[in-house]
Amino acid sequence: MIFKKPTLFEKDFAAISDLYPKLRYSRDEKHKSWVISGELDICDATGLYWDTFQVLIIVRHPYPVHVPNIFERSTIIPRTEAWHISEYGECCLDIPHNLKLAFKRGMRLAGFMHEKVYPYFANQLHRLSRQGYAGEEYDHRFEGVMQYYKEELNLPTPILATQFIKSILDKKIIDRNSACLCGSGRKTKKCHLAVLHTLTELGEKVLRHDLVNFEQWEVSLAGNN
Amino acid sequence: MNIYEDYLQPIRKAIAADGQTRTYSEFAGGNVRNKINLRALNEAMPEKRLLPSLEQFADAVGLKPDFTQKLGSHPDFAHLKHTEDTEEHYIVSMFVDVRRSTQLYGRYEPATVFVINNAIQRAAIHTALIFGGYIHRLQGDGLFAYFGGKNMSIKDAVNRALQFASVYSYFVKHDLKEVFEQQGIEQIYTRIGVDLGYDEDVVWAMAGIGEISEVTTFSLHTNLASKMQANAVSNGIVIGDHIKKEAALLQEFFTPVCLRTGKETDRYIFEIPKKGFRYTQHDFDWLKFLKKQDYIATDFSGNIQLKRKQAPAVYANSNNLAPIAVKSKPYYDF
């Protein structure tokens, strides 16, 4: 008998099976992905059971590089934008920037399930019990991206965000001790150095996409004025 | 999963009263050695009614216990009593041993041990009745039970036996352990053996004479269940190969005992080399099995919880969802 060595994904799935025993996986060779499906039971912090969601999670090859896509198949969550879910049940767990960074920084299946998936569904149940969402939510579409730049990167205006993005895309070498691009008068190392690192980590593709959107936003604002 | 909470309360009260007053206000009056007050115990734990916490469990499982059952009398074969008749019919036999419970006598008054043993036994009996088991014999705080009969398929009998064994193992491993650990008592644990004998393997008949008799099974597989129980680890369940054969969808939960012990001689519980008969024993991963049941949920910390039938608004507070839910900050861009 020949035993095939388990892949990293298979090992990671085995590691979470104790916490998510009603999920199973299969391989989709055509789309080069792993497909996780089954029931996700949600209990509150005291352990009391609330509800069960039928879920489908697509984990694209290679693992763990891409952010998995998750679908709710049980239709417990109303299919409207306000509930952060598509009409096909795809769940928008977080701003893509955060998810991408999390995986770049080593997030694996266990962290994804525990820090992103389970809280998302618990939050939906919190809202369904007429309490609203337990915490904050992002605005939809590009407004949400701008919110991310403002709240998480401390770049409150599109002009500032554009300036930072361009500095990365233009591969400008920024001295840690030079004045920060934001114009605060402080040295970069004491101001937006971490933000510059984060933007670099996000990668050129994301930054170019955001830059186009920021510029279009500026144009539309100018047009309105 | 606090389904046995109401069965633990009398134990806690008895332990709290032990040796302090020499009169157990809750369960005994006057001289504890001579006047154990069964009435008080029955009020706390009625014989023929599930306590509320276990009733919720039965409701979630969707089964109702049959309290008309009598000890040692499987109703489908009771007519064999005082006859010379025999019948061949399949049965699942189970031996449940509660280990290290003798140490209770070194620690508590006999009256306290009486309450503890009764609570443990009633929890076992009530749970077995929920899953349609028949208690054939009580042995201290352990028991010998049958599952199955003329109106139940073999597969259902096997499944219910495994469910009972799993839920009861959970009770002893988690709930009872917690109570006794608080008292500094070494772990009390179960060992369970389960096996299935097919129609051709089992003879039902009367054993004994006159009133010193019982209707019981004469079967290699009843004997093997007892032997396999002795081969289980603490809080472990060992099952016979027939059980594995009838549980086609549960193969992932069984592993031959020899893989645990590392001794090939432990693979078979019984062999007749001349006939080429070798009967394998398997460890049963009951916790993994339990976590897959429809009536069980696994919480954020990996503990098992009961999936109640009622809407959560009836028994839960959404404020308790908040500590987990607040970590989510959803977005939308489709």
Interface residues (C-beta under 8 A of the other chain):
Chain A: D18 L19 Y20 P21 K22 D41 I42 C43 D44 A45 T46 G47 L48 Y49 W50 D51 T52 E81 H84 I85 S86 E87 E90 C91 C92 L93 D94 I95 P96 H114 E115 K116 Y118 P119 Y120 A122 N123 L125 H126 S129 Q131 Y133 A134 G135 E136 E137 Y138 H140 R141 F142 G144
Chain B: K288 K291 K292 A297 T298 D299 F300 S301 G302 N303 Q305 L306 K307 R308 P312 A313 Y315 A316 N317 S318 N319 N320 L321 A322 P323 I324 A325 V326 K327 S328 K329 P330 Y331 Y332 D333 F334
